[in-house]
Amino acid sequence: MCSGCSRGPCCGRSRPRGATGSGCSACRRTGSPSASRDASGAPTLPRADARGWVTRRGSAPIVPPHPARVPAVSVAHIERVREGRQSEGLRQHGAAFPERHCFTLAFKGRRKNLDLAARGEEDARHWVQGLTKLMGRLQAMSQMEKLDHWIHGVLQRADRNKDNKMSFREVKSMLRMLNIDMDDVYASKLFKECDHSGNERLEGRELEEFCRRLLRRPELEELFGRYSGEDRVLSAEELQDFLRDQGEDCSLRQARAIIRTYELNEKAKRQDLMMLDGFMMYLLSAAGDILNQEHTKVHQDMSQPLSHYFISSSHNTYLTRTQIGGTSSTEAYVRALRAGCRCVELDCWEGPDGEPVVYHGHTLTSKILFRDVIESIRDSAFEVLRAAHPHAQKSPYPVILSLENHCGLEQQATMARHMKAILGERLLTQPLQGQDPQHLPSPEQLKEKILVKGKKLPELWQEPQGITSLLDPEEEEEEEEEEEEEKVQERSPRRSLQSLQEIKPLQAKDASQVSPELSALVVYCQAVPFPGLAQALRHPQPCQISSFSERKARKLIKEAGPALIRYNTRQLSRVYPLGLKMNSANYNPQEMWNAGCQLVALNFQTPGYEMDLNAGRFLPNGRCGYVLKPPCLRSAPGEGSRRLALHVRVITAQQLPKLNRDKGSSIVDPFVRVEIHGIPADCAKQQTHHKLNNGFNPRWEETLRFQVRVPELALVRFVVEDYDSTSCNDFVGQFTLPLPSMRQGYRHIHLLSKDGASLSPATLFVHVRCKSL
């Protein structure tokens, strides 16, 4: 176990005999990088301990006098390591450090980056390689290994005097950390049974035995016994029976392959037998996950027109917080794109020194250079790392830049120059050769391409010498004006915000005009006012796209839902949140997907059930940001969907996170709610009873029943909350996935936090059954 390197528990090396320094011999050859500056302006150093935690300390090469107070960062929380000055912080403030000395730790969720600079190029390389390797090893850990790792961390925290022994008092403290309110009599009995030395201290194997008893899974033991019989050993034929009941490939060959993969006992493995531990390993692996593992890859037809796909889309992408006084950042684009977003928004305004800026006009949000945004998009558009999500992969499918333009002709031309210079061949500037103009191209045809969505001049005005207004002065750009009007209204609905009315963004007088240079970059996503469904259906224009506020989209769905679905089979439509929501709140995207709207734009910086649904919608198909719409939304209505009866038996939960870490006695009273999100008739929710004071291994054994009329559109959301009889229940964790991607049988559900980060090793164990009606 390495105690001084970034490899942490996965290093696999030990300190050589006679060594006096901390860490393994390989680790001591690497230097320690220093953070650019801490809040006080002093340099800081990261350090890694035996649990795989990177800690920051003072620049002096000594351990701080109060190590317990040193802030620590779990390697499990790192999304990726970025080399050089790629982050916004290092670009702006890291000029004093050589580029090859710099690297950045980007974290999962909403946590800010940690920018670092090493003493030398070789040191930086060692740190980047070491952290990347450790992240890969952590990602490759089985659920059982993650559980052991988690328990090890809890034991370290509970061992107050650091003597590697646990008194009964320390064991009770550990139980509270584990979210268990165990009866003192039972806890004492368990403690004494494991205290073989009789010294009232648990150590070594005694502690292992205690933890093993705690981690018992009675429900899995019962399930194993049901198939294995009295000998408590599962033969390949008996495993075959289990696989058949699971609805999986149940050939004898597959059963033997599973035994060879997951059985821990070599003797049993040679005889094609599976013991309880191997069975648990199998059910806790990806093979036992509720998500169909075939859907973690691109598995859908990607050769259909763009209008046949739901496309992951972001609104006000540049914001990191609210749209009144939040920070604008290029990092927000990086995070959105790496989360699978394929349509990002840029609100472009006149900037100083001839350089356009991106920010939320009429507000106190900070400004970022348009040029910097395009550079960040170039670097992140087609890169999604596996370290971020277990099932994530690089998405090669097109990215759409949705431009909301308030710049004059001169700075519009500057925008066009920046996009052409920075994006190069990836920027689509001409229609694809041989493409039928009556149909949009497919994601497959547009691989690795970046498309611009914006206003476009009629063809005869494309020559640079002629600059003409796009619209008659009398003509009103209904949709864009509605969006901008809402944005202006949102700034000062109350007297306390009246000062914001005086904020005058630099919108040029000629912003209503379009420069030929910018117009020429708009190929397949020409932004136009919505002409009305009747005209749009009579004269479809596949290369034109209209935007709707959530309010207008709801009105259209209510008044002419079937017609809107037909419209969306040929053309793209974008829906955006009402601007009056000052806290950047989102709307329910499901109702827009029900109508076939492709670009349902959400505030990615605002966690909540809406973003959970978005993540669930784009979970399958390799998280590539494009999901093929069901047949009923791609063509004329045909045969109806087959109704399903869905039965979910909620069996147990494991290792739920402790919500109030500051209060040692606080233990959750969990319950599970299952929600169906789909067409209005399918929307439903049911929940279990709550279990008092047990967040470690609560057991419900309750079956929740649903009928689903259009399963192709349905999302299933599993939510765990902490019951409170006097106030609102507290969120614990959730997981959302499309019903067609959900596997039947006994399955584990790996819970996610409010911002989408893993809560490993927290899981739900359920049994799912679907039956056609």
N, C-alpha and C positions, 0 to 999 in steps of 0.2 A: 504493500500500500504506500503510494508516494505521498509524502506530507508537504512537499514544497514545490510542486509543479502544476501546470495547468491540466495535466492528465488526470489528476485526482484519483478516484478509486479505480479507474479503468486503465491506469498507466501500466500495471502488470509488472512493475519493477520495484525492487526494494533497495534500501540504502545499503551500500557495501559495508562489510565489517570494518570497523576502525574509522569510518567516516564521521566527521564531527558536524558537518553542515546538514541543513534540512534538505529533503528531496532526494531523488535518485540521481545516479551519476550522470545520466543523459540530461536531466533537468538543470543541473548545476552549470552545464556548459552554456545555457541560454541566459541572456541578460534580462533585466526587468524593465519593461517599458514604463514611461511616465505619462500620466494624463496631461493634456495641454495645460490646464490650470483648474484648480478647484474654485469653489465659490469665493474664497478669500483671495484668490490670485496665486496661491502657492501650488507648486507641482505636486502631483500625487502618484503613487505607484500601485499597480495591481499585484496581488499575490494570490496563489491558489492553495487551498488546504486539502486535507485528505478526503473531504466529502465532495470535492469537485466544485468548491466555491471560490470565485475570484474575489479578492478583497483589495480595497484601496488603502494605502498607508502613506506616511510621510516620506520625503525624498531621502532621508538618512537611511543607510543600509542596515537598519536594525528593526527588530519587531517592536511595535508600539508598546508603551508601558501598560496600556489597558486594552489588550487584544479583543476582549468581549465587546468593546464599543466600536470596533472597526466595522464600517459598513461592508456587507458581503453581498455578492451576486452569484446566484446559482447558475452554473453552466447550462442547466436545463432551461433557463429563462432566455438564453441567447438565441436569437433567430438566425443570425449569420454574422460572420466577420468580414468586414470590407477593407480591402487593402488600399493604401494611398489616401489622398485627400478627397474621398468621394462624398463624405457627408457635408451637409450644409455648414456645420460648425467648423470643420477643418478648412473648408473653402474660404470661409470668412475670416477666421482667426488663427489659422495654422500656418501662415506664411513663414513664420520664424523656424519651422521645423522642416527638414528635407522630406520630400514627398515619400520616399521609400522607407522612411522611419515611421510613417504614420499608419494607423489602422483604426477602425471603428468597430465597437461592439453594438450591434443593433438588436434590440430586445423585442420579445413577443409582446403583444398587447399595446398599451398606450405609453409605456415607459420610454423616457428619453434615451437617446444614444449616449454611449460613453466613448469619447474621442481620446485616443492614446497616441503617444509618440515614444518610440524606443530610443535607446542611446545610440544604436547603430542599425544599419540595414540588415545585418545577419540576425541581430536580436529580434527585430520586428518579424523577420521571416519565421524564426523559431516559434514565436508566440502565435502567429497566424496559423502555422501548420499544426502546432500542438493543440490549440483550441478547436480548430476545425476537426482534427482527428478525435478529440474527446467528444465533441458534439455528435460525430458520426457513431461513436461507440455507445453513447447514451441513447441515441435513436434506435440502435440495433438491439438494445436490451429487451429481453422478454418481459412480460408483465410480472412474472415471478421475481425476476432480477430487480425490476423497478421497485417492487414491494420491499424486497430485502434492503435495497438502497435507502428507501424512505424510512424503514424501521431503524436502520443504523443511525440515520440522522436524528431521529427522535430519541434514541438511547443516549446519544452524545449530549443532547440538550438536557435530558433528565438526570444525567450523572453529574450532580452539582459539584462534588469535590474532585471530579476527574480522576478517581482511583480505579476505574474500570470495574467497579463493583456496585451493585444496586441494593440499597437497603429497602425495607418495605415502604418507607416514606417516599423514597425516590421512585419506587414502582408505582405507587398511587399517583404521584405527579405525572409519570409517564402515561398512565391510563387516561388522565384528564387531557393530556396533549393529544392522545389518540382518539379523543371524542367518545370515551367510554365512561359511563357512570356505573362502575361495578360495585356491588354490595361488599362492604368491608369483610364480612364473614367469608364470602366466597373468594374474594381476592386473597385473604390471608391463607385460606385452605390451599389455593393454587400455588401461592408463594412457598408454603411449607413443603408441598409435594415435590417442588423443583429444587428446594434447598437441601440437596443430598449431603452436603458437608456439615450442615447443622450450625453454621456460624452466623445465621441471620443476614447473610449477604448472598446475592446471586452473582455468579461470575462465570465466564467461559461457557461451557456446555450447559450449565444450569440456566443461564440467561437465554441461550438458544432454545432450550426446551420450553421455557416459559413463553417465548415469542411464538414458537411453533404451535403451542396450545391456543394462544390468542388468535392465530391466523387460520385456525381450522375453519373449514367451510362445510358445515353439516349438510347443507342442501346439495352440495356436489357429491358428498359421500353417499347420500341417499340415492341420488341419480345414478352414481356408479354402481351401487349395490343392486339397483333395479335391473341392470343389464348384465352384471358380472356373476350374479348368483352368490352362493354361500362361500365359494373359494376366494372371493374378493380379487379375482384376476380376470381381466377382460381379454378374451381370445379375439383373433382377427374376425371370426365369424360373428361373435357377439358385438364387436364394434361395427360390423356391417349392419346389424339390426338397428343400432343407434343412428347410423348415418342415413338409413332408409327412413326412419321416423323424422329425421331432420330435413328430409326432402333434398338430400345431396346425392352426389355420385356414390353409390353404395356397392361398387364392385369390390371383390376380395382383394384385388390388386391395390385399389385406393386405400382400403383399410390397413393393409400391410405397410404402405408408404407412410401413412400417418403414424403408425407405431414406430417405424424407423426414424421419423423426424422428431417425435416428441417424447418418447419413452426415455427415462433417465437411467434405468437399470439395464446394464449391458447384457446380463444373462437373460432377462425377460425379453429384451429386444431380439436376441438371437433366436428365441423360440416363438417370435411373433405374438408376444403377450404384452399387455399394457397394465401397469399398476396405477393406483389412485393418483400419485404425483404426476405421472405422465398424462393421465386423463385431464387433470387440472391444467397442466401446461398447454394442452391442446385447446381447451375451452377458453383460456386466457390469451391465446395467440390471435393473430389476424384471422386465422381460420374459424375462430369462434366469434368474430365480431359481427355485430348486427348489420353492418354495411357490406353489401355484395362486393367482394374484392375485385371482381371483373370490372366494376364500375370505377375503380380507382385509376384506371387507364382510359385513354380516349377510346371509347367503344362504339360511338354513334357515327352515323353517316355524316361526314363533314363536307359533302359535295353539293348540298342544296343551297338555294339563295339565302343571303343574309337574313332576309325577312322571315325565314322559317326557324330562327333560333331566338331563345332568350339570351340576352347579352348582359353580362355583369357590368353595371354602370354606377358611376359616382357623381354626386352633386356637390358643388363647391369643394372640389377635391383638395384645394390648396389649404383649407382650414384644418387646424389641429384641435380647435375647441369650438366655441359658439361663434355665430356670424355677426355679433355686435362688436366685441372687443377682443376676439381671439387672435391667435398668432397664425400668420400665413407661413407656410414652409414647403420647401421642395421635398422634404422628408415625407410629407403627407402623400405625395405622388408615388414615392418609392414604396411606401407601405400599401397603398391601394393596389398598385400593379402587382406587387408580390403576393397579395391576397387573391389574385385572379381577376381583378377588375380589368375590363377591356374597353371601357369608354370613360374618359376623364374630362373634367370641365376646366376651362381656363377663362376667368373673367379678366379681360384685357383693357387696361386704361392707359392714357397718356402718362409717360414718365419723364423725369428730368434727363437732360443730356441726350435727348433723342431716343432713349431706350424705353420701350413699353414695359409696364409693370402688371403684375397679377395680384389682385386683392379683391375684397368685397366692398365695392364702391359705396359712398355715403356713410361709412362706418369707421370705427377706430381700429379695425384690423390692420395688421402690419402688411407691408408691401414686399414682394419679391420680384426679381427681374424675370421677364418673360424668357430671356435667353437661358437663365439658370434652370427654369422649369423644363425647357426643351432638352437640355443636357441630361437632366435627371430622368426624363422619360426615355431618352435614347439608351441610357445605361440600364434601365430596369424593365423596359417594355416586354422583353421576351425572356425574362429570367425569373423563375420561381424556384426556390431551393427546397429540397426535401427536409432540411433542418427546421423549416418553418412549420411544416405539417407532415405527418407521417405519410399522407397519400399525395402530397403536392408534387408537381413536376413542372418542367419548363413548358410554358405555353407558347407555341409558335403562331398562334392565330392573331388576326389583325387587331390593332389598337386604334380607337377612334378618338380624335381630339375635338371636343365640342367647344368651339370658340364663341364666347359672348363678347362681342367687339364694341368698344367705346373709343377706339383710337381714330385719329385723323388719317388722311391718306398717306402722309409721310411715314408715320410710325406703323401703319398697316404694311407698307412696303418693307419696312425693317423687320417686321414679324415674318414676312414671307422669306426674306433673305436668311434670317436665323434658322428657320425650319429647313430650308434647302441645304444650307451649309452644315448644320449639325446632324440632321437625320440622313442626309445623303441619299443613297439608293433605296433606303427603307421607306422614304416618303413617296406615296403614290401621287403622281402628277399627271398621268394620262390614263384613259380607259384601257382595260386589258384588251390585247389584240384578239379579235375574233369573238368578243363577248357580245351576246345578244342584248341590245339596249333595252329590250322589254323585260329583262330580268336582271336582278342584282347578281353579282358574282358570289361565289361561295367562300366560306372561311378557308377551305383548302386552296382555292385559287389565290387568296390574298395572304397566304402565310408570310410571316416576317414583314408585313407591310403596315405602315401607319397612314391612316386616312384622316383628312381634315373635314370637319362638319362646320359649314358657315354659309354666308350669303355668296351668291354667284351672279356675275353679270351675264346678260344674254350674250351669245357667242359673237355677235358682230361688234361687241364692245371690248373684246379681249385684247386688242392691240394696245400696247403700253401708251401710245401717244394720246389715246382718247380716254378721259376720265369722266364718267357719267354717274349720276345718282341712280341707285338701283331702283328706287321707287319714286312715283309721282309724289310731290309734296303733300297732296291731298290724301294719298293712300296710307292707310294705317297698318303697321305691322302688329297685328293683333296679339299674337302669342308672345313675342318678345317684349312688347310694351306691357302686357299683363304681368309677365314675370318681373320686369324692372319696377313697375308700379307697386307691386307687392313688396319688393325689396325696399323701396323708399318708404312705404307706409310703415313697415316693420320697425324702422329706426326710431320713430318717435310717437308711439301710441299713447304714451303717458307724459305728463308734464316733466317728470324726472329725466326724460330723455330728449327734451326739446332742444338741447344744445346740439344734438346730432343733426338737426335740420340745417344747421349752418355749415356742416362739413360739405365742401364743394369739391368733388373729385374732378380731376382734369379730363373731362370729356371734350374732345375737340368739336368745333362747330361743324366740321364736315364728317362727323362720325356716322351720319346716316348714309354716307356714300361708301362705295367699295372700291378699293384700288385694284387694278387689273392683276398686279403681282399676287395679291392674296386670293383673288377670285380664281386665278388659274390653278390653285392648289386644291380647289373643291371639285371632286370628281363624282363620287357616288353618294355623297351626303349633303345635298344642297338644302340649306335651311330655308323654309318658306312658311308664310302664314297659312294656317289650315283653311282650305277652300270650302270646307263642308263635305259631309259624307256623300251626298248625292253627286256632286261634281267629281269628287275624287274617285268614286266607283265607276262613273261613266268614262272618265279620262284618266286612268291610272298613270302616274309618273314615278316609276320605281326608284329613280335616283333622287327624288325629293323626300325630305323628312320634315315633319312638323312636331312642335313641342307643345305639351299640354300641362297645365298645373294639375295637381292631384284633384282639385275641385272640378275643373273642367272635364278631366278624364272620367270622374265619377258621374257627372251629368250626362256625358256621351254614353257611358255604359248603361245608365238607367233608361235613357230615352231610345237608344238605338244600338244595344249591345251586339246583336247578330251582324249588323252592318259594319260595326267597328272591327269585329273579328275578320270579316271578309276584306276590309281595307288593310288590315295587318298581315294578310297573306301575301300581299304584293309590295307594300311599302313599310318603311321603318317609322316607328313613332317613339317619341321620348316623353316620359312623364317625370316631373320634378316636384319636390315638396313645396308647399305654400311658403312664400317668403315671410309671412307674418309670424312664423314660428321663430322667435328670437333665440331660443335655446338650441337651434338646429335639430329639432325633433323630426322624426321620420313618420311616414304613413305606412299602412299595411300594404306591402307590394303584391300580396296574393290576388287582390281583386283586379289589379292591372294585368297580371299574368293570365288570369282567367279570360280576359278579353284579347289575349294574344299580343299585347304591347311588348316590344322587344327590349327597349332601353328604359328600364324602370330605375331611375336614378335615386340613390339614397345618400344620406350623409354618413359616410364610412366612419367618421370620427365620433359618431354618437352610438354607443352600445345600447342594446335593447332587443326586444323580441323581433322587431322588424329586421334588424341586421342578422339575427339568428336565422330567420326565414330565408334571407338572402344567401347566407352561407350554406344553408341546407339545400336550396335550389341549385346552387352551383357546385355542390359537393361531388356529384358523379361526373362522368366523362373526363376523368383525370384532373378535375378542378381547372380546366383550361379556360373558363370564362364564357364558354358557349355551350348551351344545352338545347338540343333539338326539341322543338315544340311537339306536343302529341298530335297525331293525325287530324283530330277534330279541329285543331287551330291552324292547320297548314293547307287545307283544301275544303271544298264544299262539304257540308254536313253529309255524312254517310251513316254507316252502322253505328249505333250508340255504344257507349262503354259498357263493359260487363261489371255489374255491381258486385261488391265484395263485402263479406262479413269479416271484420278484423277483431280478433281476440288477443289481448295482451295480458298475460299473467305476470304481474310484478312480484318477483320472488324475494330478492334481497338487494341491499346496497353494501358496498365495501369502502372503507376508509374515506368517508366524506370529509371535506375540509372543515376545520374549526373556524367559525366565523369571528368570534371575539377572542383573539389571541391574548389580549391584555388582561382578560378576566379568566383566570385559570379554571374556575368552577363552571364556566359557561359551556354547556354541551347542547348540541342541536336536538330538536324533536322533529325528525324529518318525515315528510310525506312526498309521494310521487304523483305528479299530474301528467296525464297524456293528452295532448291536444292534436286535433286534426284540422289542418288549414287547407281549404280547397274551394270548390264552388260553394255558394252560400248554404245550400242544402246539406253539404258534407261537414261544415264547420261544427265542431263539438269538442268538449273537454270533460274528462272524468278524473277523479283522484282517489288515492288510497286514504286510509286513516293514518294519523300521525303516530309515530313511535316515540315514547318518552325517553329522553336522555340516552340516545344511542345513535351516534353518527359513525360508529366503527363497523358494525355488522347488523343493522336492523333487518328484520324479516317480516314481510307482509303476507305473501301468498294470496294476493287479491287479483281477481280477473276483471279487466275493464273491456267492455264490448262496444263496438262501433259498426255502423253500416256506411259504406262509402260508395257513392253512385258513380263518381268519375275518378277512379284511382290514379289515372295517368297524371292528373294535376295536383294530387293531394300530397301535402307535406305532413310528416308526423314529428311532433316535438315532445321530447321527454324532459320534464322539468322537476328538479328536486328543490323543495323549499323547507325552511325552518318554521314550524308552526308557532304562532304567537296568538294567544287568546285575547290579548288586550290591544294589539296594534297590528300593522301590516306584517305579513309573513316576510321573512328575509330570503332572498335568492341564494341558493347554494351552488347549483350547477345545472347544465342543460346539454342536450344534443338534439339536433334536427336533421332529418334526412327525407328524401322523397320516398313515398310508399313503394314505388316500383323498384327502388334500390334496397329495400329492407328484406333481409333473409328470415325465413321461418325457422322454428325450432328454438332450442335453448341458446341464448345469445348474451354476450356481454356488451354493454354500452359504455364507452369511455367518455366521461363527462368533461365539459368545457366550462371555463369561467365566463363572466359577463362580457369580457372583451374577446372571447374566442380562444384564449390560451388553454392548453391542456391542464387538467387538474389531477394528473396522474399521481397516485395509483387509484383515484376514485372511480368506481364503476357501479353500474346497475346490472343485475342479472335478471333476465326476463325470459318468458317463453312466448313466442309469437305464432299465431295460427291464422291463415287467411283461407277463406272458402268462398267460391263463386256462388252467387245467389241466382 
